[in-house]
Amino acid sequence: MIDVNLFFYVGIFLAIVGSLATAWGPGVKDPIIRTFNTEVASIGVCLILLTYNHVLALLTLLATTVVITFVLFRAIIRLEEMGADV
């Protein structure tokens, strides 16, 4: 049987690693890698919330994925319109 504490600790690890990767992410030139960095943190938060409630974890994953993707793609499009080297 899978231990629920395993989800919690793996979620904390992924949230920390994903947050650090997102903080250092603006130095990365590839926009897809920037998006993956934020997704790692959102999956970590989803695993943490999975230990409490399955529906809450699913809704959090969907909401953070959609919002982060829209924000990042809009920022990338805006930078390309300004002529910045993305």
Buried (B, 14 or more C-beta within 10 A) or exposed (E): EEEEEEBBEBBBEBBEBBBEBBEEBEEEEEBEEBBBBBBBBBBBBBBBBBBEEEEEBEEBBEEBBEEBBEEBEEBBEEEEEEEEEB
